[in-house]
């Protein structure tokens, strides 16, 4: 087994993590409401919305890291493929 399958497996792991984070963030923000709560009775709903937004904000750095890792691994794979093609041509 060469290095190529290992690179693809690592890239697939990063891509799976990224997809999982995006799906989780999407399900969190699905319940978010874009409204202003002016009534004192709606304090509970406002608190729930703030909790949802805080959870989504906590995920943002992980989404950025997973996105960067996936893109960098993709570029690494592309460079690896080009280098292999250049070796076979020469």
Residue pairs with C-beta under 8 A, 6 or more apart in sequence:
3 80
4 80
4 84
7 73
7 76
7 77
7 80
8 77
10 73
11 70
11 73
11 74
11 76
11 77
14 66
14 69
14 70
14 73
15 70
17 66
18 63
18 66
18 67
18 69
18 70
21 59
21 62
21 63
21 66
22 63
24 59
25 56
25 59
25 63
28 52
28 55
28 56
28 59
29 52
29 56
31 52
32 49
32 52
32 53
32 56
33 45
33 49
37 43
37 45
37 46
37 49
